[in-house]
Amino acid sequence: MKLNNDGYKLICEFEGLRLKPYLCSARIPTIGYGNTYYPNGVRVTLLDKPITKDYAFEIFKVIADKFAKRVDDMVTSKVTQNQFNSLVSFAYNVGTGNFSTSTLLKKVNANPNDLSIRAEFMKWNKANKVVVNGLTTRRKKESDLYFS
């Protein structure tokens, strides 16, 4: 399965666009639409030059597609496009390593219609052990999309 345009828009909406490097809420250097590295694997630093909006989307699309491929490889149950988009958005934010070991993924693979999946999304609303309102909002929207 692949991200569709709605999936790209969803992630871009959550990530926002920053053309200059900045520290995200987890204190990681980030640029563009929440990218912590470039398509060539080089990590973003706060000393990097600003980028254009077009290049930001180019970077985003390449990296988002890599995340989608990894999520597709990990999800073994049949899911809808909305479910897939929400899972990729989640993995894009928390990382595929965290996603791969999450109870969320285990529950999706056991039964993608298990209503307790909503609570699993909501557990991931912290950065450095502190609740972040933006992450709480994101997890709610992701879980709402998942069950739509």
N, C-alpha and C positions, 0 to 999 in steps of 0.2 A: 504494500500500500504506500501511497505517496501523499505528501501534503498537497492540498488544493489551494486555490487563491484565498479562500476563507481562512485556511490554516495560516498562511503567510500573514494575512492581515491581523489575525488574532495575536500572533506573537509580536508583530511590529507595534500594535496598540499597547500591549503590556510593557514592552521594552522601551518604547519611546525612541527618539533619535537624538543622538549627541554626536556632533561632527568633530569635537575635540576630545581627547582622552580624559577620563574622569575615574574616580573610585566609586564603584557601586556600593550598595548597602553592606555587602560582605567584605568591602575594602579591597576589591580586586580591580586592577586597571582594566578599563572597558572603553569601547568606542562603538560608534554606529548604533545598530539595533541590539545592544547588549552583548556585543562580541568581545571575548576576552583574548582571542587570538585571530590571526589572519588566515586565509585559506592555505597558505604555505606552511602553517603550523607555528609561525613565530608569535610569541605572546605579545599582547599589547603592553606598552609602557606609558607612563605619564609624560615621557619625553617625545612621544611620536608626534608627527605633524598632523594637523587637521586633515580631514578627508572630505570629499564632496558627497552630496546626497546620493548621487547615482552610484558612486563607489561603495557607499555604506550599504545600499540595497544589494549590490553585487556580492559583497562579502557575506551579508546576511543570508542570501539565497543559497550560496554554496554551502555554508555551514549548517543552515537549517535543513537542507537536503541530506547532509551527513547524519544529522540527528534523526531525521525521519527514517533513514535506512537502518540505523541502529535500533530504533524503537520497533520497526517492522520485524527485525530479526528476533527481538525479545518477546513480542506479543504473539503468543501461540494460539489464542482463541480468535474467533471471528468477531471483529468489531466493525462498527459503522464508521463512516467518514468523520462524523462529528466526534465520536469517541477517539479515533486516531488523532485528529487535530488537537484535541485537548491533551492527550497523552504526550504528543510531541512538544506541545507548549510547556507542559510540566517538566519533561526531561531537558528541554532547552534551558530551563531556569535552574533546575537542581543538579543537572549533569547526568549523563547516562550511567555513570558508576553508581550514584545514589539510586537512580531509577531501577537499575538491574537488581539491586538487593532489597528493594522496597516491598513492604506488605501490599502496597497499592498494586504493583505488577503481579504479585502472587495471586491476589484476589481477581484481577482482570483475567488472568490466564485460567483460573479455576472456574469462574462464572462471570462473564463481563456484565451481567445484569444484576449482580449482587449490590443491593442498596447500601451496604456498609462501605462501598468504595468511596462514597461521598466523604465519609469521615476520614478516610486515608488521605485524600487530597488535602483536607483541612489541617492535618498534622504538620504540613510543610509550610508554615507561615512565619518562620523565624530566620534571622541572619545573626550569626554569632550568639545564638541562644536568646535573642531578644525578639519579641513579636514585632513584626513590621506590618503596619496597616495595609500598605500596598500589596504585600504578599497575601494577606488575608483576603483582600478583594480579588486578587488574581486567582487564588485557589477556589474561591466561591464561583467565579465566572467559568473557570475550567471545569469544575464539577457540574455546574448547571448545563454547560454545553455537552459534557459527557452524557448526561441523562436526558438530553433533548431529542 
